[in-house]
């Protein structure tokens, strides 16, 4: 049974000390990419990452265990997606793993609804604990194969971070995309070969390169949609 924690009374109690002393620098990096965090959102983000690192030993949630690296390569990387989802109200984070980017995005965008889906029951148990401890009322966690998951209304945006090739993402999730919805895939390099392998029913909407402060790597946001003739919800 999960223990509920009143985060309004226990601010910063969950935060890894190594992360807490980097909070101001993290907030500044977010500002550098156009995202201003309130104190509450910043604390929740650090609480989440602290939980991720704490539970990692038992649940194998991430290969990155250094707090500073996790702050940049996980948290800042996920936060950078927030401006890219401004036009979507319902989002599915498919193959969410330890909750990246879904949990950070849900913390920053409480007005949006997020579904986090993964087949690994240990990881979804962890995510349910995070939802309870951080009081995230806009997050639903699903432990199921994406091919078997159903949502009648569909999602305005289907997110993917380090999950699968673009063609596989489209094939496995097209039944979950709302009419006029978009896929948004995060890639480390421009995925020309993957784009060439997309089915004829899918097209590239746009590709945006994002560079993160303090990170010697680029990130590409790839927007896809169904072509007009195939865009009706199945």
N, C-alpha and C positions, 0 to 999 in steps of 0.2 A: 504493500500500500504506500502510495506516495505521500510525503509529508509536505504540507503546504507551508510556504514561507512568506510572511508579510514583508515584501521588499521595501515598503514605505517606512517600516520601522527598523530595518536592518540594512540600510544603505551601505554599500561597499564591503559588507561582511563576507561576501562570497568571493571578492576579487583577489586574485593572485597578486601578492605584493609586487612582483616583477612587472605586472601589467599596470598596477595602480600608479607606479611612479612614472610610467610612460603615457599617462592619460592626456596631459596637456599637449604633448607632442603629437599624439594620435588625433586629438581634436583639431590641431592646426593642419595636419595633413588632409583631414576631411574638408576643412575650409578651402584648402588649396585646390581641391577638385570640385568646389562649388556646393559643398554640403555643410550646413551649420547644425551642429548637434546641441540640443538642450542638455543640461546636467543629467537629467533623468535618463535620457536616451543613451548618453555616453556611458553612464554607470551600468545600464542594462546590457549594453554591448560588451563591456568588460566582464560583467557577471557571466554572460553566456560563454565567452571565450575561456574564462576560468573553469567553468563547469566542463567544457569540452576537454581541456587539458587534464582536469582531475579524473574524469571518467575514462580517459583514453587508455590507461593502463589495463583496465579490465575489459573494455569494449572495442578496442582497436578502431578508434574513430578517425584518426589522422596519423600520417607519417611524420608530420611536423610537430615536434615537441618543445622546441625552443620558444619561450614566450614572445620574444621580439620578432622572430620570424613568423610566428603564428599571427601576431598583430598585423603585420604587413601583408603576408601572403594569403591569409584567410579573411581576417576582419576587414581590413581596408579594401581588399580586392572585392569583397561582397558588397560593402557599403557603396563602392563606386558604381554599382548597377542601379542605384536608386533613381537617378535622373532619367535613366533609360526606360523606367516602367511607369512614368508619370501618367500616361494615358490609359492605364489598365487598372481595373477595379478588382478583378478576380484572377489569381495567378496559381499555377501548379508548378511546384519545384519537383521535377522528376529525377529519381535517383539522388535524392537529397543527401544521403549519407549522414554525416553529423549535423546537418542543418544548414549547409552552405550552398547558395546564398540566402535561403529562405528565412531563417531566423533573424539575421541582421536586418534584412529588408522589412520584415514584419515589425521589428522594433522601431525602425525609422518611419514606417508608414502604417500607423495604427488604423487608418481609415480604409485600408485595403484588406481583402480577404485572401489568405494564403493556405493552400493545401500542400503539405509536404509528404511525399510518397517514397517509400523504399521497401525492398523485399527483406532486408536484414532486420530481424525482430529485435536484436540487441540495440541497434541504432535507433529504431523507432521507440523503444522503451526509454532510451536516453532523451529523445526529443520530447516525449510526453512529460518527462520530469522537468525539462527546461521550460515547457509551456506552463506547468504548474508553478514553478519557483519564480518565474519572471512575470506571471500574471498576464500572459499573452492571450487575449480573448479573440484575436483575429487569426488564429492558427489552428488548423485541423491536421492531425498526423494520421497517415494511413500506412498500414503494413500489408502490402499486396503487390503482386506483379502488375506493372503498368498495363500490360496487354489485357488483364482481367478486370481492371478498375473501370467503373462506369460513372459518368456524370452527365445527366440528361441535358443540362443547360450549357455545358461546355465551359471552357476557360478562355478569357480574353487574351491571356498570355501564358505560354508554356515555357518555363525556364529550364535550362540545362547547363550545368557546370561540370566539366570533366566526367561526363556520363557515357556518351557513345558517339558514333559518327553521326553526321547530320542526316544521312539517309535512314539510319536505324531510328533516330529520334522521331523523324517524320512518320515512318512506318508504324512504330509502336504507339504513337500518341495521337495520330490524326483523328481518331474517334473521340478525342477529348477536347479538340479545339473548337471553340465557338465560331459561328459564322463571322467572317471579317476579323478573326483572331490572328495572332502572330506567334510564331516561335521565336524565342530569343536565346541563342546559344553563345556561351562564353568560351572563346578559344584563345590559346596562347599565341598562335601564329595564324596568319591569314590562311584559311582552309580551302585553297583553290581546288585541290583534288576532290575533297568531300563535296564541294559545290558542284563539280562536274558530274558527280555520281548521284545527284538528287533525282528523284523521279520526275517525269515530265509534268506531273500535276502540281509541282511545287516550284516557287520562284523566289529569288533573292529580292528582298525589299531594299535593304541597305546594309552597309558594313561600316562600323565605326571603330577606329583605333583609340584606345584609352591608355594613357601612361600614368602610372602611379608614382607619387613623390617618394623617393627613397628606395624604389624598387627598380632594379636593373632588368626590366622585362616589360614587354608591352602586352596588352590584352585587347582582343577583338570581340566586339559585340556583333553578332550576325543575326539579322532579322529576316525571317522567312515567312511566307504565307502561301496558302493554296491559290492556284490560279483561278480566275473568275469562274470558269466552267465547273470547277471542282470544289468551290468554296461553301456549298450548302452543307449544313450539319447533318451527318449520317444518323 
